[in-house]
Amino acid sequence: MKSRLEVFLMGRYLSMFKIFRKFGPVLFFIIQPIILISVIALSSFGLISSQVALLLFSAISLEAIYIAFFIRARLNKAVNRLEDMESKVLGMRENEMDVSRMQRELIYAGHKIKTLQMDLYALKKTGSIKLSGNGHRRAHSPTVSHS
């Protein structure tokens, strides 16, 4: 038959799993050694039986395994998030390269337009181009007389 202290300790220990989910593994790195020392002290003073102490030690070992799996799962999620962020950064770099290429193309097109404007202005000054009545430009052709 279990004593009241044994029942109390088992109930407290099982509620630790609920606390773990709420506060995370850091709290258990503090609480677990306290529980271990308490169980060893209570067992050495004869307040709990060796079977209960063995049961509590087994539960603590299982808890350590659970914490290891929990930490590994969180680590895997963090690695996946980092990989997603890395792919997004690479995508942004590719977009930046595309934008840079487009800017160079626009600057080149602007230079070509400027050159065409200067050529048009030169042709206009020499009289090679005249404006027609509707505002469109056309090349000047010499007048041919039919005699």
C-alpha positions as CSV (number, residue, x, y, z in Angstrom):
1,M,0.0,0.0,0.0
2,K,1.3,3.4,-0.9
3,S,1.8,6.1,1.7
4,R,0.3,9.6,1.3
5,L,3.7,11.0,0.5
6,E,4.2,8.5,-2.4
7,V,0.8,9.3,-3.9
8,F,1.6,13.0,-3.5
9,L,5.0,12.7,-5.3
10,M,3.5,10.6,-8.1
11,G,0.7,13.1,-8.7
12,R,3.2,16.0,-8.6
13,Y,5.5,14.3,-11.0
14,L,2.8,13.5,-13.6
15,S,1.6,17.1,-13.5
16,M,5.2,18.0,-14.5
17,F,4.5,16.9,-18.1
18,K,1.7,19.5,-18.3
19,I,4.1,22.2,-16.9
20,F,6.7,21.1,-19.5
21,R,4.4,21.7,-22.3
22,K,3.6,25.1,-20.9
23,F,7.0,26.4,-19.9
24,G,9.4,24.4,-22.0
25,P,12.5,22.4,-21.3
26,V,14.5,25.1,-19.6
27,L,12.3,24.9,-16.5
28,F,12.9,21.1,-16.4
29,F,16.6,21.5,-16.5
30,I,16.2,23.3,-13.2
31,I,13.4,21.1,-11.7
32,Q,14.7,17.7,-12.7
33,P,17.8,17.8,-10.5
34,I,15.7,19.0,-7.6
35,I,13.4,16.0,-8.0
36,L,16.3,13.6,-8.3
37,I,17.9,14.9,-5.1
38,S,14.6,14.8,-3.3
39,V,13.9,11.2,-4.3
40,I,17.4,10.2,-3.3
41,A,17.0,12.0,0.1
42,L,13.5,10.6,0.8
43,S,14.7,7.1,-0.2
44,S,17.8,7.2,2.0
45,F,15.7,8.4,5.0
46,G,13.3,5.6,4.4
47,L,10.3,7.9,3.7
48,I,9.6,6.2,0.4
49,S,10.2,2.6,-0.7
50,S,12.9,1.6,-3.1
51,Q,10.3,0.5,-5.6
52,V,8.7,4.0,-5.7
53,A,12.2,5.5,-6.0
54,L,12.9,3.2,-8.9
55,L,9.6,4.1,-10.5
56,L,10.3,7.8,-10.1
57,F,13.9,7.4,-11.5
58,S,12.4,5.5,-14.5
59,A,9.8,8.3,-15.0
60,I,12.6,10.9,-14.9
61,S,14.6,8.9,-17.5
62,L,11.6,8.8,-19.7
63,E,11.1,12.5,-19.2
64,A,14.7,13.1,-20.3
65,I,14.1,11.0,-23.5
66,Y,10.9,13.0,-24.1
67,I,12.8,16.3,-23.6
68,A,15.5,15.1,-26.1
69,F,12.8,14.3,-28.7
70,F,11.0,17.6,-28.0
71,I,14.2,19.6,-28.5
72,R,15.1,17.7,-31.7
73,A,11.6,18.4,-33.1
74,R,12.0,22.1,-32.3
75,L,15.4,22.1,-33.9
76,N,14.1,20.5,-37.1
77,K,11.3,23.1,-37.3
78,A,13.9,25.8,-36.8
79,V,16.1,24.3,-39.5
80,N,13.1,24.1,-41.9
81,R,12.3,27.8,-41.2
82,L,15.9,28.8,-41.9
83,E,15.9,26.9,-45.2
84,D,12.6,28.6,-46.1
85,M,14.1,32.0,-45.3
86,E,17.3,31.1,-47.2
87,S,15.2,30.3,-50.3
88,K,13.3,33.6,-49.9
89,V,16.6,35.5,-49.7
90,L,17.9,33.8,-52.8
91,G,14.7,34.7,-54.6
92,M,15.1,38.3,-53.5
93,R,18.6,38.3,-54.7
94,E,17.5,37.0,-58.1
95,N,14.8,39.7,-58.2
96,E,17.4,42.3,-57.4
97,M,19.6,41.0,-60.2
98,D,16.6,41.2,-62.6
99,V,15.8,44.8,-61.5
100,S,19.5,45.8,-61.9
101,R,19.5,44.3,-65.4
102,M,16.3,46.1,-66.3
103,Q,17.7,49.4,-65.0
104,R,20.8,49.0,-67.2
105,E,18.5,48.3,-70.2
106,L,16.5,51.4,-69.4
107,I,19.6,53.5,-69.2
108,Y,20.8,52.1,-72.5
109,A,17.4,52.8,-74.1
110,G,17.5,56.3,-72.7
111,H,21.0,56.9,-74.3
112,K,19.7,55.5,-77.6
113,I,16.7,57.9,-77.4
114,K,19.0,60.8,-76.6
115,T,21.2,59.9,-79.6
116,L,18.1,59.7,-81.9
117,Q,16.9,63.1,-80.7
118,M,20.3,64.6,-81.4
119,D,20.3,63.0,-84.9
120,L,16.8,64.3,-85.5
121,Y,17.8,67.8,-84.4
122,A,20.8,67.7,-86.8
123,L,18.6,66.5,-89.7
124,K,16.1,69.2,-88.9
125,K,18.8,71.9,-89.0
126,T,20.1,70.8,-92.3
127,G,16.6,70.8,-93.8
128,S,16.6,67.1,-94.6
129,I,13.4,66.7,-92.6
130,K,10.3,68.9,-92.9
131,L,7.1,68.7,-90.9
132,S,4.0,67.8,-92.8
133,G,0.7,69.5,-92.0
134,N,-0.5,66.8,-89.6
135,G,2.7,67.1,-87.4
136,H,4.3,64.0,-88.7
137,R,7.9,64.2,-89.9
138,R,8.9,63.0,-93.4
139,A,12.1,63.0,-95.2
140,H,12.6,65.8,-97.8
141,S,12.8,64.5,-101.3
142,P,14.1,66.8,-104.1
143,T,11.5,68.1,-106.5
144,V,11.6,66.5,-109.8
145,S,10.2,68.4,-112.7
146,H,8.6,66.7,-115.6
147,S,9.4,68.5,-118.7
